[in-house]
Amino acid sequence: MTNQIAIWLGVLILGGLMLDYALVGTEHLLFLGKKFYDLLDWVAFWR
């Protein structure tokens, strides 16, 4: 992955999070964050 692709990907992710926060709020972001942490834990187990 080149630096330019990484920067654009980061900008898109942050833009999506800001839009989601503006339209809906933060309640489900906490839920998704916890589920993502569980996913990382599961992936680390298979490493």
MDTraj code that builds the backbone (N, CA, C; nanometers):
import mdtraj as md
import numpy as np

residues = "MET THR ASN GLN ILE ALA ILE TRP LEU GLY VAL LEU ILE LEU GLY GLY LEU MET LEU ASP TYR ALA LEU VAL GLY THR GLU HIS LEU LEU PHE LEU GLY LYS LYS PHE TYR ASP LEU LEU ASP TRP VAL ALA PHE TRP ARG".split()
xyz = np.array([
    [0.0854, -0.1168, 0.0000],
    [0.0000, 0.0000, 0.0000],
    [0.0900, 0.1231, 0.0000],
    [0.0644, 0.2114, -0.0894],
    [0.1433, 0.3338, -0.0960],
    [0.0930, 0.4345, 0.0067],
    [0.1742, 0.5364, 0.0309],
    [0.1346, 0.6394, 0.1276],
    [0.0096, 0.7136, 0.0826],
    [-0.0018, 0.7387, -0.0455],
    [-0.1173, 0.8116, -0.0965],
    [-0.2460, 0.7321, -0.0753],
    [-0.2418, 0.6032, -0.0996],
    [-0.3604, 0.5199, -0.0771],
    [-0.3945, 0.5150, 0.0717],
    [-0.2942, 0.5034, 0.1573],
    [-0.3183, 0.4991, 0.3021],
    [-0.3796, 0.6290, 0.3522],
    [-0.3327, 0.7406, 0.3015],
    [-0.3867, 0.8700, 0.3431],
    [-0.5321, 0.8833, 0.2992],
    [-0.5626, 0.8479, 0.1747],
    [-0.7006, 0.8580, 0.1258],
    [-0.7927, 0.7629, 0.2012],
    [-0.7438, 0.6450, 0.2312],
    [-0.8245, 0.5507, 0.3074],
    [-0.8543, 0.6044, 0.4470],
    [-0.7539, 0.6631, 0.5114],
    [-0.7748, 0.7238, 0.6429],
    [-0.8717, 0.8400, 0.6381],
    [-0.8617, 0.9228, 0.5335],
    [-0.9533, 1.0364, 0.5182],
    [-1.0963, 0.9866, 0.4978],
    [-1.1141, 0.8826, 0.4177],
    [-1.2477, 0.8278, 0.3947],
    [-1.3077, 0.7694, 0.5217],
    [-1.2277, 0.6983, 0.5985],
    [-1.2765, 0.6388, 0.7229],
    [-1.3145, 0.7478, 0.8230],
    [-1.2280, 0.8470, 0.8404],
    [-1.2584, 0.9557, 0.9332],
    [-1.3786, 1.0369, 0.8869],
    [-1.3899, 1.0588, 0.7569],
    [-1.5060, 1.1302, 0.7047],
    [-1.6342, 1.0536, 0.7292],
    [-1.6300, 0.9224, 0.7113],
    [-1.7475, 0.8401, 0.7381],
    [-1.7861, 0.8417, 0.8842],
    [-1.6879, 0.8382, 0.9724],
    [-1.7171, 0.8435, 1.1157],
    [-1.7757, 0.9783, 1.1557],
    [-1.7221, 1.0864, 1.0990],
    [-1.7755, 1.2192, 1.1310],
    [-1.9180, 1.2351, 1.0793],
    [-1.9453, 1.1847, 0.9607],
    [-2.0802, 1.1915, 0.9051],
    [-2.1765, 1.1081, 0.9891],
    [-2.1330, 0.9906, 1.0288],
    [-2.2159, 0.9048, 1.1129],
    [-2.2450, 0.9715, 1.2465],
    [-2.1450, 1.0336, 1.3053],
    [-2.1631, 1.1041, 1.4326],
    [-2.2609, 1.2198, 1.4166],
    [-2.2523, 1.2929, 1.3070],
    [-2.3394, 1.4080, 1.2856],
    [-2.4840, 1.3656, 1.2621],
    [-2.5051, 1.2539, 1.1952],
    [-2.6408, 1.2129, 1.1598],
    [-2.7092, 1.1288, 1.2670],
    [-2.6348, 1.0412, 1.3327],
    [-2.6981, 0.9435, 1.4212],
    [-2.6571, 0.9611, 1.5672],
    [-2.5319, 0.9866, 1.5942],
    [-2.4850, 0.9956, 1.7321],
    [-2.3766, 0.8925, 1.7572],
    [-2.3482, 0.8682, 1.8833],
    [-2.2336, 0.7840, 1.9168],
    [-2.2696, 0.6513, 1.9819],
    [-2.3972, 0.6231, 2.0047],
    [-2.4333, 0.5030, 2.0795],
    [-2.3858, 0.3761, 2.0094],
    [-2.4100, 0.3652, 1.8818],
    [-2.3734, 0.2427, 1.8119],
    [-2.2246, 0.2378, 1.7797],
    [-2.1552, 0.3518, 1.7806],
    [-2.0103, 0.3494, 1.7571],
    [-1.9382, 0.2785, 1.8720],
    [-1.9882, 0.2955, 1.9925],
    [-1.9303, 0.2250, 2.1070],
    [-1.9502, 0.0747, 2.0918],
    [-2.0689, 0.0342, 2.0490],
    [-2.0966, -0.1075, 2.0254],
    [-2.0038, -0.1635, 1.9172],
    [-1.9905, -0.0913, 1.8074],
    [-1.9044, -0.1380, 1.6989],
    [-1.7577, -0.1412, 1.7409],
    [-1.7170, -0.0466, 1.8239],
    [-1.5801, -0.0463, 1.8746],
    [-1.5516, -0.1688, 1.9595],
    [-1.6473, -0.2058, 2.0445],
    [-1.6299, -0.3254, 2.1275],
    [-1.6238, -0.4519, 2.0415],
    [-1.7094, -0.4587, 1.9399],
    [-1.7092, -0.5756, 1.8514],
    [-1.5801, -0.5826, 1.7702],
    [-1.5277, -0.4676, 1.7288],
    [-1.4020, -0.4648, 1.6548],
    [-1.2870, -0.5109, 1.7439],
    [-1.2897, -0.4715, 1.8713],
    [-1.1878, -0.5175, 1.9652],
    [-1.1941, -0.6696, 1.9820],
    [-1.3141, -0.7245, 1.9900],
    [-1.3302, -0.8698, 1.9985],
    [-1.2761, -0.9373, 1.8728],
    [-1.3008, -0.8772, 1.7575],
    [-1.2489, -0.9318, 1.6319],
    [-1.0965, -0.9317, 1.6314],
    [-1.0358, -0.8228, 1.6763],
    [-0.8896, -0.8170, 1.6826],
    [-0.8342, -0.9224, 1.7776],
    [-0.9015, -0.9432, 1.8882],
    [-0.8594, -1.0453, 1.9835],
    [-0.8678, -1.1834, 1.9195],
    [-0.9739, -1.2087, 1.8447],
    [-0.9916, -1.3375, 1.7786],
    [-0.8863, -1.3585, 1.6703],
    [-0.8559, -1.2538, 1.5939],
    [-0.7549, -1.2642, 1.4883],
    [-0.6167, -1.2863, 1.5489],
    [-0.5875, -1.2199, 1.6608],
    [-0.4596, -1.2373, 1.7272],
    [-0.4446, -1.3811, 1.7776],
    [-0.5544, -1.4451, 1.8150],
    [-0.5492, -1.5837, 1.8599],
    [-0.5022, -1.6744, 1.7461],
    [-0.5466, -1.6485, 1.6245],
    [-0.5103, -1.7326, 1.5117],
    [-0.3729, -1.7021, 1.4564],
    [-0.3132, -1.5974, 1.5028],
    [-0.1786, -1.5637, 1.4581],
    [-0.0854, -1.6620, 1.5182],
])
top = md.Topology()
chain = top.add_chain()
for i, resn in enumerate(residues, 1):
    res = top.add_residue(resn, chain, resSeq=i)
    for name in ("N", "CA", "C"):
        top.add_atom(name, md.element.get_by_symbol(name[0]), res)
traj = md.Trajectory(xyz[None], top)
